[in-house]
Amino acid sequence: MEIEGKHALVTGGAVGIGLEITRALSAAGASVLVVGRDQARMESVARLTPRVTTFVADLTVAGDRERLIEHVSTGGTPLDILVNNAGTMQYFALTAPDAQNRIDRELALDLQAPIHLATALLPRLLERPEAAIVNVTTGLVYAPFGNTPAYSAAKAGLHAFTRSLRWQTRLSRLKVLELLPPTVATEMTARYDGPKIKPAKVAADLVEGLRTGRDVVRPGQTKALYVMARLAPGFLFNIINNAADRTPLD
Ligand SMILES: NC(=O)c1ccc[n+]([C@@H]2O[C@H](COP(=O)([O-])OP(=O)(O)OC[C@H]3O[C@@H](n4cnc5c(N)ncnc54)[C@H](OP(=O)(O)O)[C@@H]3O)[C@@H](O)[C@H]2O)c1
């Protein structure tokens, strides 16, 4: 697809991987509506370029998601590219006193919100001559971290939903792209001391994938995870979880 002149929405587009996606899409000539909770971050990303506008919403809250859908649907600006990027990854024991609360919040943000936005905005996207939905999952869909149980479950669910969405829209002009980053140097992975790639590399791979019409983009180490998951899934699970075990639980 051509990025120039497109209208994109990037959830969590003011920091980390989302910020680099915002930068890369706007550098390629798209206008970008960035969604997040933090007002100061929204103001800072809006200063990047006049092509960036912002909308404050907590995507764990269904009412905030409805406000966003209403804003996009009635604002008079078309929508060509939806990037479901916002996410959290919490390390916690399933025996923690607040475990259920953490699970509910994380499933709401990492699974329910992208499914809600994709489904509600699908009719608008299907009207466009060229459009894309990007769901950001993770290389961990190939082998879950035991210590991030809600995250792992949510991303595996989003991976499956993305495939269903692609199947149901296969006869349309919509592209459904899954982006599976490996470990990336952002706030999310601050406590993890292993190797990390730069968020700008993930964003560059995504833009290239959109341009060339890819269904799946696996930056960096995710390619190796994909191959290992096919050849030796038990071995992959063990090495991922033994490496992650150095990361403390909350
Ligand atoms: N970093 C990695 O190693 C890695 C690896 C694989 C996949 N990923 C995925 O890549 C995506 C981005 O990760 P990242 O590392 O860039 O994370 P990050 O730097 O921690 O940023 C998370 C983003 O999500 C937004 N967000 C958090 N809670 C929200 C809420 N309740 N409502 C709306 N927005 C919310 C944040 O904005 P506000 O704080 O302003 O709300 C922020 O923009 C996530 O889906 C993550 O799972 C990351």
The ligand as a Tripos MOL2 file, in Angstrom:
@<TRIPOS>MOLECULE
LIG
   48    52     1     0     0
SMALL
NO_CHARGES

@<TRIPOS>ATOM
      1 N1          8.9440   -3.7910   24.2010 N.am      1 LIG1
      2 C1          8.9600   -5.0460   23.8090 C.2       1 LIG1
      3 O1          9.9520   -5.7720   24.0130 O.2       1 LIG1
      4 C2          7.7890   -5.6490   23.0810 C.ar      1 LIG1
      5 C3          7.9520   -6.9380   22.5410 C.ar      1 LIG1
      6 C4          6.8920   -7.5200   21.8700 C.ar      1 LIG1
      7 C5          5.6910   -6.8380   21.7320 C.ar      1 LIG1
      8 N2          5.5640   -5.5930   22.2670 N.ar      1 LIG1
      9 C6          4.2760   -4.9270   22.1120 C.3       1 LIG1
     10 O2          4.4500   -3.6730   21.4950 O.3       1 LIG1
     11 C7          3.4500   -2.7610   21.9550 C.3       1 LIG1
     12 C8          4.1150   -1.4940   22.4430 C.3       1 LIG1
     13 O3          5.0040   -1.8480   23.4880 O.3       1 LIG1
     14 P1          6.1200   -0.8360   24.0470 P.3       1 LIG1
     15 O4          7.2590   -1.6600   24.4580 O.co2     1 LIG1
     16 O5          6.3140    0.2890   23.1040 O.co2     1 LIG1
     17 O6          5.3910   -0.3370   25.3600 O.3       1 LIG1
     18 P2          5.5620    0.9950   26.2300 P.3       1 LIG1
     19 O7          6.7800    1.7420   25.8370 O.co2     1 LIG1
     20 O8          5.4150    0.5590   27.6420 O.co2     1 LIG1
     21 O9          4.2810    1.8270   25.7830 O.3       1 LIG1
     22 C9          2.9980    1.3420   26.0390 C.3       1 LIG1
     23 C10         2.0070    2.2650   25.3710 C.3       1 LIG1
     24 O10         0.6950    1.8050   25.6900 O.3       1 LIG1
     25 C11        -0.0780    2.9060   26.1460 C.3       1 LIG1
     26 N3         -1.0310    2.4610   27.1460 N.ar      1 LIG1
     27 C12        -0.7690    1.7540   28.2820 C.ar      1 LIG1
     28 N4         -1.8970    1.5640   28.9910 N.ar      1 LIG1
     29 C13        -2.8910    2.1730   28.2800 C.ar      1 LIG1
     30 C14        -4.2750    2.3350   28.4840 C.ar      1 LIG1
     31 N5         -4.8920    1.8260   29.5720 N.pl3     1 LIG1
     32 N6         -4.9910    3.0110   27.5690 N.ar      1 LIG1
     33 C15        -4.3870    3.5480   26.4700 C.ar      1 LIG1
     34 N7         -3.0770    3.4140   26.2110 N.ar      1 LIG1
     35 C16        -2.3400    2.7440   27.1170 C.ar      1 LIG1
     36 C17         0.9250    3.8710   26.7600 C.3       1 LIG1
     37 O11         0.4550    5.2070   26.6900 O.3       1 LIG1
     38 P3         -0.0760    6.0220   27.9800 P.3       1 LIG1
     39 O12         0.8250    5.6570   29.1260 O.co2     1 LIG1
     40 O13        -0.0530    7.4350   27.5510 O.co2     1 LIG1
     41 O14        -1.4690    5.5340   28.1830 O.co2     1 LIG1
     42 C18         2.1280    3.6890   25.8510 C.3       1 LIG1
     43 O15         2.0050    4.5480   24.7480 O.3       1 LIG1
     44 C19         2.6580   -3.5010   23.0370 C.3       1 LIG1
     45 O16         1.4750   -4.0400   22.5010 O.3       1 LIG1
     46 C20         3.6000   -4.6240   23.4250 C.3       1 LIG1
     47 O17         2.9310   -5.7420   23.9240 O.3       1 LIG1
     48 C21         6.5760   -4.9800   22.9330 C.ar      1 LIG1
@<TRIPOS>BOND
     1     1     2 1
     2     2     3 2
     3     2     4 1
     4     4     5 ar
     5     4    48 ar
     6     5     6 ar
     7     6     7 ar
     8     7     8 ar
     9     8     9 1
    10     8    48 ar
    11     9    10 1
    12     9    46 1
    13    10    11 1
    14    11    12 1
    15    11    44 1
    16    12    13 1
    17    13    14 1
    18    14    15 2
    19    14    16 1
    20    14    17 1
    21    17    18 1
    22    18    19 2
    23    18    20 1
    24    18    21 1
    25    21    22 1
    26    22    23 1
    27    23    24 1
    28    23    42 1
    29    24    25 1
    30    25    26 1
    31    25    36 1
    32    26    27 ar
    33    26    35 ar
    34    27    28 ar
    35    28    29 ar
    36    29    30 ar
    37    29    35 ar
    38    30    31 1
    39    30    32 ar
    40    32    33 ar
    41    33    34 ar
    42    34    35 ar
    43    36    37 1
    44    36    42 1
    45    37    38 1
    46    38    39 2
    47    38    40 1
    48    38    41 1
    49    42    43 1
    50    44    45 1
    51    44    46 1
    52    46    47 1
@<TRIPOS>SUBSTRUCTURE
     1 LIG1         1 GROUP 0 **** ****
